């Protein structure tokens, strides 16, 4: 910050002032003090003249806050908040001198009084609010100014040249311009930035010295001493949530664990996590934003991801908006080796709107990529989700849907079959169009305006699965089959046919002339080669059957497999018994 030299006309001689880091006695002898430490960045001091008696100052409608310093300060600040402060006082009449570059408008009386009983040598004072142009610190007939010279700075003053002295220091915010009738919230913080406070017994200790085969769930009570503060106090990127000044969890990583993540489970109020590395020499805190990480598909706005080589002691803090009603938050800790339980339920409570009915809000370990019919295990998962889902997260079409109101999300179902009115559906994601999954495993994108949170009358669960697309390929059906007996039969048939073709073709292949160009084999295409290939085809048909007969048999197997899968889906639908109203 730029130091301001305040030159005052003094009414009395022999008064000591601090100018450019030296203490002077005006009208008497001089004594030189040591230059201030660069980290302290003291402002200049000037003697205060008596406030002028004419034109009385505006009345202030607040009471100055009292901050008592009676023991060594730490980096955890003592904070005073004063509301409704109008910066409508005259600097000269209030302080008794010239204002310099900070501005000429001050509060008509101090917003706070710092009462020092036992001086803390490295005490810092920061004043935030109004325009953050600066502040005046006044003790008796001496005062100091601290001005900012760029947007975004918070005026902060370190120890003055002569050090802090016992007594009362009055704090006056100052600005270059403010409306006379505008009331500001002013924050005054007093602290020692270099004295990092030890964490108290309220901080829960967790030590992790191994990879996690299953997620670790940690319940964190929401502390009553949370405060929503500017970034300079709460941490980089942390000003939108209220935190306690110390962490909620002392988290020790005893060995590097690749892919280690701490993620809050869903809550209606957004959760912000704060990370700090425990270091007695510094106290840096920051709130990391979300980034892609392994694990479940529930992706909050804030989570902590560690590097593959990170280890040591960290502080983890849970932040919520100041008015949040939650009394606890659950954190899920996992790494890249963790196996998740897709059916682990962590339901939200209370009435739920459409977006909060999406599956990840209630099944945070669920991977939405598993909600499909590309595998039998996924079809079974969908049925189990319907059986496990709370009644309050289903949605219902307000009429029988058709192609104008809904679209199949993939080609698994037979065209023209859509959900009916009052059919229970589960939400995968919500927007103008809502991706839903039905009890038979089919997915649809439906206009949000045609989905209701409650059925009109009684719910109408699906009585039978909608048919699958009759043109599904054999490989797709094999993945959906309830067992592999028929698949093994098909595989055996294909292998016998291929072996027969290879055996019959072998002597003919040896008659074909092949030349090599580099590493590339090229078959000579001439009359001889064509005659050999024709003879080979006749021999294969005679011994192994024609290609048409082979494909006809594969199609018969496909039809048989389709019927088997459809039969198994009837049984799955019986498992999917939703808890509907």
VOGU-3710 file (C-alpha; in Angstrom, 3 decimals, decimal comma):
1> xxxxxxxxxx> 0,000/0,000/0,000  1,195/3,537/-0,691  2,353/5,380/2,402  0,785/8,788/2,860  2,738/11,667/4,452  0,343/13,860/6,361  1,702/17,335/7,079  -0,342/19,118/9,722  -0,357/22,570/11,216  -0,025/21,954/14,924
11> xxxxxxxxxx> -1,537/24,040/17,620  1,056/22,939/20,173  4,819/22,499/19,946  6,873/19,606/21,253  4,429/16,985/19,989  5,900/13,723/18,630  4,784/12,518/15,218  5,869/9,650/12,967  6,825/10,748/9,452  8,366/8,371/6,884
21> xxxxxxxxxx> 9,272/5,817/9,549  10,999/8,311/11,910  9,699/9,720/15,151  10,003/13,521/15,323  9,365/16,053/18,068  8,041/19,236/16,573  9,534/22,302/18,227  12,143/20,251/20,129  14,934/17,726/19,588  14,722/14,772/17,173
31> xxxxxxxxxx> 15,254/11,065/17,776  15,611/8,509/15,011  13,841/5,156/15,179  14,778/2,029/13,224  13,229/1,573/9,800  10,000/-0,478/9,944  10,059/-4,159/8,918  8,795/-4,487/5,331  6,141/-7,031/6,352  4,628/-4,618/8,855
41> xxxxxxxxxx> 3,931/-1,879/6,281  3,133/0,843/8,840  1,388/4,010/7,774  2,479/7,473/8,781  1,253/9,078/11,965  0,416/12,700/12,553  -0,656/14,643/15,638  -4,325/15,238/15,981  -5,653/18,694/16,515  -8,823/19,276/18,438
51> xxxxxxxxxx> -11,998/18,814/16,428  -13,396/22,125/15,264  -16,341/23,349/17,366  -18,351/24,907/14,517  -20,744/22,942/12,257  -21,410/19,915/14,482  -20,767/16,478/13,067  -23,670/14,198/12,023  -25,035/11,950/14,737  -24,094/8,269/14,440
61> xxxxxxxxxx> -26,761/5,617/15,078  -24,388/2,802/16,040  -22,371/1,920/19,107  -18,633/1,418/18,620  -17,628/-2,218/18,983  -15,124/-3,071/21,706  -12,237/-5,432/20,906  -10,137/-6,430/23,916  -6,558/-7,607/23,372  -5,448/-9,125/26,661
71> xxxxxxxxxx> -3,386/-12,082/25,442  -1,223/-13,076/22,495  -3,154/-12,919/19,240  -3,243/-15,713/16,679  -4,053/-15,906/12,986  -7,669/-16,545/14,023  -9,007/-12,984/14,086  -10,972/-11,123/16,695  -13,802/-9,640/14,630  -16,269/-6,852/15,180
81> xxxxxxxxxx> -19,185/-6,183/12,828  -20,936/-2,834/12,831  -24,021/-2,212/10,722  -25,453/1,020/9,350  -22,262/3,068/9,328  -22,598/6,303/7,336  -19,320/7,827/6,193  -20,693/11,343/6,397  -18,242/12,936/8,817  -15,565/15,480/7,938
91> xxxxxxxxxx> -12,049/14,117/8,253  -10,643/17,371/9,647  -13,431/17,862/12,146  -13,534/14,230/13,259  -9,841/13,355/13,256  -8,310/16,802/13,495  -5,978/16,898/10,514  -5,671/16,603/6,750  -6,974/13,445/5,137  -4,379/12,721/2,451
101> xxxxxxxxxx> -5,210/10,285/-0,356  -7,533/7,984/1,603  -10,423/10,392/1,226  -12,087/13,103/3,224  -15,227/11,297/4,424  -15,054/9,291/7,641  -17,427/7,831/10,153  -18,447/10,539/12,627  -17,312/8,366/15,515  -15,192/5,208/15,732
111> xxxxxxxxxx> -16,735/1,961/14,517  -14,531/0,002/16,893  -12,157/0,561/19,779  -9,226/-1,831/20,134  -8,359/-1,912/23,830  -4,826/-3,256/24,243  -4,007/-4,578/27,685  -1,120/-6,815/26,679  0,346/-5,733/23,309  0,799/-8,436/20,696
121> xxxxxxxxxx> 3,913/-7,227/18,777  2,772/-8,427/15,337  -0,850/-7,341/15,681  -2,537/-6,441/12,386  -5,777/-4,522/11,942  -7,883/-4,901/8,800  -10,995/-2,839/8,075  -13,373/-4,029/5,369  -16,521/-2,352/4,119  -17,807/0,656/2,227
131> xxxxxxxxxx> -15,309/1,292/-0,592  -12,264/-0,253/1,125  -10,424/3,023/0,511  -8,725/2,978/3,892  -9,090/3,700/7,584  -7,748/5,877/10,340  -6,406/4,525/13,604  -6,418/7,086/16,423  -4,893/6,960/19,908  -5,161/10,079/21,960
141> xxxxxxxxxx> -3,880/12,962/19,856  -2,003/10,715/17,407  -3,447/9,064/14,350  -2,306/6,806/11,519  -3,863/6,305/8,101  -3,833/3,213/5,920  -4,926/3,741/2,329  -5,409/1,351/-0,575  -4,437/2,164/-4,136  -6,186/-0,542/-6,154
151> xxxxxxxxxx> -9,582/-2,228/-6,344  -9,867/-5,428/-4,345  -7,415/-4,496/-1,611  -8,530/-4,624/2,003  -6,722/-1,955/4,025  -4,565/-3,688/6,605  -2,157/-2,111/9,047  0,748/-3,809/10,785  2,662/-2,546/13,820  3,522/1,190/13,749
161> xxxxxxxxxx> 7,144/2,281/13,983  7,114/2,538/17,740  5,127/-0,678/18,153  1,758/-1,198/19,734  1,246/0,421/23,107  -1,236/-0,346/25,894  -4,347/1,738/25,582  -7,317/2,364/23,312  -7,022/2,656/19,523  -10,080/4,026/17,742
171> xxxxxxxxxx> -10,907/2,801/14,233  -12,514/5,120/11,662  -13,228/3,898/8,105  -12,502/6,537/5,482  -13,569/6,839/1,849  -12,976/9,049/-1,132  -16,688/9,136/-1,850  -19,902/7,763/-0,373  -23,481/8,947/-0,334  -24,212/10,784/2,883
181> xxxxxxxxxx> -27,246/8,656/3,691  -25,756/5,271/2,749  -25,247/2,856/5,645  -22,424/0,325/5,386  -21,523/-2,920/7,083  -18,017/-2,499/8,467  -15,858/-5,419/9,567  -12,846/-4,873/11,807  -10,438/-7,786/12,244  -7,527/-7,905/14,702
191> xxxxxxxxxx> -5,033/-10,761/14,434  -1,419/-11,937/14,185  -1,007/-13,530/10,716  2,178/-15,356/11,693  0,877/-17,076/14,821  -1,185/-20,002/13,540  -3,512/-21,178/16,295  -3,445/-24,880/17,233  -6,610/-26,781/16,426  -8,930/-27,410/19,344
201> xxxxxxxxxx> -10,421/-30,665/20,614  -13,546/-29,931/18,532  -11,598/-30,952/15,423  -12,191/-34,632/14,657  -9,041/-36,560/13,764  -9,062/-39,083/10,896  -5,988/-40,959/9,724  -5,920/-42,826/6,424  -3,065/-45,248/5,866  -4,595/-47,624/3,290
211> xxxxxxxxxx> -6,645/-47,698/0,128  -10,413/-47,891/0,563  -12,186/-50,964/-0,782  -15,511/-49,336/0,122  -16,344/-45,670/0,633  -15,685/-44,204/4,064  -18,671/-42,182/5,281  -17,987/-39,456/7,829  -20,794/-37,527/9,506  -19,841/-33,929/10,294
221> xxxxxxxxxx> -21,986/-31,862/12,686  -22,572/-28,319/11,445  -20,863/-26,047/13,938  -22,772/-23,169/15,492  -19,734/-20,873/15,365  -19,688/-20,673/11,570  -19,267/-17,226/10,037  -19,530/-16,066/6,441  -16,499/-13,869/5,810  -14,541/-12,339/2,961
231> xxxxxxxxxx> -11,872/-14,431/1,261  -9,031/-12,805/3,179  -10,412/-14,358/6,367  -12,285/-17,457/5,217  -9,915/-18,580/2,437  -9,517/-18,258/-1,328  -12,836/-18,919/-3,068  -14,619/-19,405/0,277  -16,623/-16,202/0,694  -19,993/-17,692/-0,338
241> xxxxxxxxxx> -20,247/-20,079/2,610  -20,019/-19,826/6,375  -17,158/-21,701/8,053  -15,712/-22,043/11,502  -12,223/-20,547/11,659  -10,710/-23,954/12,424  -11,425/-27,104/10,395  -14,036/-29,730/11,195  -11,679/-32,620/10,427  -7,977/-33,146/10,935
251> xxxxxxxxxx> -7,204/-35,436/8,015  -3,887/-37,278/7,965  -2,836/-39,059/4,770  -0,173/-41,468/6,008  0,804/-42,672/2,523  0,043/-41,579/-1,035  -3,341/-42,905/-2,198  -4,046/-42,377/-5,916  -7,404/-40,866/-6,739  -8,268/-39,867/-3,172
261> xxxxxxxxxx> -11,400/-37,689/-3,023  -13,530/-36,196/-0,250  -17,045/-35,526/-1,509  -20,105/-34,262/0,374  -23,201/-36,392/-0,028  -26,306/-34,645/-1,350  -28,029/-31,966/0,693  -30,611/-29,409/-0,365  -28,254/-26,624/0,658  -25,048/-26,539/-1,423
271> xxxxxxxxxx> -21,961/-27,584/0,533  -18,567/-25,949/0,091  -15,464/-27,776/1,282  -12,367/-25,911/2,405  -8,866/-27,380/2,420  -5,857/-26,228/4,380  -2,431/-27,769/4,727  -1,334/-27,799/8,354  1,902/-25,851/8,560  3,025/-23,958/11,644
281> xxxxxxxxxx> 4,672/-21,339/9,426  1,671/-20,491/7,296  -2,079/-20,799/7,204  -3,314/-20,956/3,593  -6,919/-21,971/3,126  -8,842/-22,386/-0,108  -12,068/-23,871/-1,432  -11,399/-26,064/-4,483  -13,997/-26,181/-7,202  -15,301/-29,420/-8,644
291> xxxxxxxxxx> -13,250/-31,352/-11,136  -13,825/-34,687/-12,799  -12,872/-37,602/-10,591  -13,536/-41,302/-10,426  -16,397/-42,876/-8,540  -20,090/-42,207/-8,433  -22,050/-39,976/-10,747  -23,191/-37,666/-7,934  -21,096/-34,579/-8,618  -21,404/-31,731/-6,097
301> xxxxxxxxxx> -20,172/-28,232/-6,820  -17,337/-28,587/-4,312  -15,114/-31,509/-3,407  -11,495/-32,085/-2,429  -9,282/-34,133/-4,753  -5,767/-35,017/-3,665  -2,816/-35,654/-5,931  -1,439/-39,165/-6,308  1,647/-38,202/-4,277  -0,033/-36,084/-1,589
311> xxxxxxxxxx> 0,428/-36,990/2,039  0,610/-35,204/5,374  -1,816/-33,400/7,665  -4,727/-31,427/6,205  -7,681/-29,551/7,599  -11,104/-30,149/6,023  -13,902/-27,670/6,714  -17,581/-27,940/5,824  -19,183/-24,689/4,745  -22,841/-23,851/4,213
321> xxxxxxxxxx> -24,646/-20,593/3,482  -25,209/-18,579/6,628  -28,930/-19,373/6,839  -28,696/-23,118/6,149  -30,918/-25,389/8,244  -28,849/-28,579/8,037  -27,396/-29,773/11,343  -25,032/-32,333/9,823  -23,345/-33,167/6,535  -22,034/-36,570/5,457
331> xxxxxxxxxx> -18,742/-36,797/3,601  -17,836/-39,739/1,357  -14,131/-40,534/1,097  -12,939/-42,836/-1,683  -10,081/-43,469/-4,088  -9,600/-44,986/-7,518  -9,674/-48,533/-6,098  -12,987/-48,104/-4,221  -15,944/-50,321/-5,106  -19,285/-48,532/-4,824
341> xxxxxxxxxx> -22,685/-49,777/-3,705  -25,105/-48,448/-6,311  -28,113/-49,133/-4,065  -26,750/-47,300/-1,008  -29,569/-44,899/-0,195  -28,952/-41,403/1,192  -32,348/-39,799/0,615  -33,116/-36,102/0,859  -35,915/-35,212/3,226  -38,871/-32,909/2,808
351> xxxxxxxxxx> -40,885/-32,035/-0,310  -38,818/-32,512/-3,455  -39,095/-30,601/-6,704  -38,454/-32,287/-10,047  -34,689/-31,648/-10,143  -34,194/-32,961/-6,594  -35,930/-36,228/-7,516  -33,077/-37,258/-9,815  -31,491/-40,541/-8,775  -27,999/-39,190/-7,925
361> xxxxxxxxxx> -29,498/-37,052/-5,137  -30,691/-40,214/-3,403  -28,282/-42,898/-4,597  -24,979/-40,966/-4,634  -22,862/-44,074/-5,261  -24,874/-44,943/-8,358  -23,199/-44,537/-11,742  -25,850/-43,339/-14,166  -24,004/-45,019/-17,022  -25,235/-48,304/-15,535
371> xxxxxxxxxx> -28,880/-47,317/-16,093  -29,466/-49,061/-19,418  -30,329/-52,412/-20,944  -26,962/-53,219/-22,473  -26,244/-55,890/-19,834  -28,276/-58,271/-17,723  -26,672/-56,911/-14,552  -27,865/-53,430/-15,460  -31,424/-54,638/-16,080  -31,377/-56,246/-12,647
381> xxxxxxxxxx> -30,005/-53,034/-11,119  -32,896/-51,007/-12,548  -35,414/-53,422/-11,076  -33,714/-53,197/-7,671  -33,669/-49,394/-7,865  -37,428/-49,347/-8,391  -37,877/-51,596/-5,387  -35,554/-49,500/-3,193  -36,517/-45,973/-4,278  -38,542/-43,925/-1,769
391> xxxxxxxxxx> -42,071/-43,057/-2,851  -41,262/-39,350/-2,828  -38,839/-39,454/-5,758  -41,108/-40,955/-8,454  -42,671/-38,833/-11,193  -45,750/-39,534/-13,307  -46,903/-38,620/-16,840  -49,989/-36,410/-16,829  -51,392/-38,237/-19,877  -50,646/-41,142/-22,191
401> xxxxxxxxxx> -47,456/-40,106/-23,953  -46,653/-40,368/-27,650  -43,844/-39,432/-30,006  -44,695/-35,725/-29,795  -44,156/-35,594/-26,039  -41,493/-38,239/-25,471  -38,562/-39,811/-27,287  -36,987/-43,212/-26,668  -33,531/-42,590/-25,232  -32,090/-45,510/-27,227
411> xxxxxxxxxx> -33,253/-48,101/-29,683  -33,910/-50,882/-27,158  -37,712/-50,705/-27,191  -40,096/-51,540/-29,996  -41,053/-48,222/-31,672  -44,381/-46,661/-30,735  -44,519/-47,747/-27,088  -44,455/-44,939/-24,511  -45,223/-44,484/-20,805  -48,857/-44,130/-19,865
421> xxxxxxxxxx> -50,618/-41,696/-17,566  -49,742/-42,145/-13,853  -47,001/-44,682/-14,600  -44,231/-44,432/-11,934  -40,928/-43,336/-13,455  -37,509/-42,551/-11,982  -35,588/-39,427/-12,979  -32,009/-39,679/-14,199  -31,545/-35,992/-15,022  -33,894/-33,021/-15,198
431> xxxxxxxxxx> -34,135/-30,040/-17,527  -36,618/-28,883/-20,159  -36,633/-32,547/-21,163  -36,305/-35,105/-18,394  -34,432/-38,372/-18,850  -36,443/-41,083/-17,068  -36,215/-44,829/-16,710  -39,284/-47,035/-16,489  -39,744/-50,173/-14,421  -39,131/-52,322/-17,528
441> xxxxxxxxxx> -35,688/-50,723/-17,975  -36,544/-48,612/-21,028  -35,428/-44,963/-20,996  -37,253/-41,940/-22,367  -36,736/-38,205/-22,740  -39,999/-36,513/-21,759  -41,057/-32,875/-21,748  -40,891/-31,643/-18,164  -44,288/-29,984/-18,517  -45,913/-33,405/-18,862
451> xxxxxxxxxx> -44,464/-34,937/-15,703  -46,180/-34,572/-12,342  -44,812/-35,050/-8,845  -47,901/-36,950/-7,761  -50,234/-39,182/-9,770  -53,686/-37,944/-10,646  -55,568/-40,433/-8,559  -53,920/-43,805/-8,040  -50,533/-44,673/-9,489  -50,648/-47,062/-12,442
461> xxxxxxxxxx> -47,570/-49,320/-12,240  -46,585/-51,060/-15,433  -48,467/-54,363/-15,733  -46,150/-55,935/-18,328  -42,863/-54,908/-19,905  -43,059/-52,970/-23,152  -41,607/-55,208/-25,910  -38,001/-54,884/-26,935  -37,108/-53,902/-30,458  -37,625/-57,011/-32,559
471> xxxxxxxxxx> -34,513/-56,168/-34,593  -32,046/-56,211/-31,669  -28,840/-57,965/-32,655  -27,929/-61,348/-31,249  -24,926/-59,947/-29,393  -27,126/-57,407/-27,581  -29,629/-60,106/-26,627  -26,870/-62,380/-25,366  -25,835/-59,636/-22,932  -29,427/-59,444/-21,637
481> xxxxxxxxxx> -30,070/-63,170/-21,344  -30,701/-64,491/-17,805  -28,237/-67,368/-18,244  -25,629/-68,425/-20,780  -26,963/-71,887/-21,694  -28,420/-70,808/-25,021  -25,466/-68,493/-25,628  -23,123/-71,457/-25,172  -25,179/-73,464/-27,644  -24,950/-70,657/-30,190
491> xxxxxxxxxx> -21,235/-70,257/-29,587  -20,696/-73,994/-30,052  -22,651/-73,964/-33,324  -20,611/-70,994/-34,646  -17,324/-72,637/-33,693  -18,268/-75,949/-35,379  -19,264/-74,130/-38,529  -16,082/-72,024/-38,582  -13,913/-75,108/-37,951  -15,633/-76,934/-40,801
501> xxxxxxxxxx> -15,070/-74,014/-43,172  -11,397/-73,733/-42,183  -10,788/-77,456/-42,611  -12,423/-77,644/-46,045  -10,803/-74,415/-47,273  -7,245/-75,292/-46,184  -6,145/-77,411/-49,219  -7,644/-74,866/-51,620  -5,912/-71,954/-49,874  -2,565/-73,677/-50,448
511> xxxxxxxxxx> -3,198/-73,566/-54,201  -3,524/-69,790/-54,221  -0,472/-67,800/-55,282  0,491/-65,078/-52,786  3,237/-62,477/-53,222  4,625/-60,123/-50,580  5,260/-56,431/-51,040  7,143/-55,498/-47,921  5,064/-56,968/-45,104  1,837/-56,942/-47,095
521> xxxxxxxxxx> 0,534/-60,225/-48,590  -1,199/-59,828/-51,959  -3,220/-62,621/-53,592  -2,742/-62,925/-57,298  -6,123/-62,449/-58,967  -6,086/-64,508/-62,113  -8,159/-67,237/-63,770  -6,430/-69,913/-61,710  -7,231/-68,187/-58,437  -10,862/-67,688/-59,416
531> xxxxxxxxxx> -11,266/-71,361/-60,373  -9,772/-72,456/-57,043  -12,093/-70,142/-55,095  -15,161/-71,441/-56,968  -14,159/-75,039/-56,201  -13,560/-74,072/-52,558  -17,046/-72,562/-52,236  -18,696/-75,688/-53,671  -16,734/-77,891/-51,262  -17,687/-75,750/-48,224
541> xxxxxxxxxx> -21,380/-75,826/-49,164  -21,263/-79,577/-49,624  -19,543/-80,233/-46,297  -20,623/-77,331/-44,021  -23,770/-75,922/-45,582  -24,405/-72,675/-47,401  -23,959/-69,206/-45,959  -27,701/-68,698/-46,260  -28,449/-71,803/-44,189  -25,928/-70,668/-41,556
551> xxxxxxxxxx> -27,488/-67,187/-41,283  -30,962/-68,741/-41,166  -29,903/-70,837/-38,184  -28,362/-67,801/-36,464  -31,616/-65,895/-36,977  -33,533/-68,808/-35,438  -31,214/-68,633/-32,455  -31,750/-64,838/-32,274  -35,519/-65,247/-32,212  -35,205/-67,884/-29,513
561> xxxxxxxxxx> -32,915/-65,626/-27,506  -35,302/-62,680/-27,867  -38,180/-64,784/-26,519  -36,021/-65,927/-23,625  -35,015/-62,356/-22,744  -38,614/-61,118/-22,955  -39,730/-63,893/-20,603  -37,011/-62,978/-18,122  -38,094/-59,306/-18,216  -41,516/-60,318/-16,926
571> xxxxxxxxxx> -39,812/-61,788/-13,866  -37,661/-58,674/-13,447  -40,741/-56,472/-13,494  -42,067/-58,401/-10,517  -38,896/-57,436/-8,659  -39,409/-53,773/-9,530  -42,280/-53,043/-7,170  -42,163/-49,277/-6,627  -43,240/-47,729/-3,336  -45,818/-45,470/-4,925
581> x> -48,667/-43,557/-3,287
//
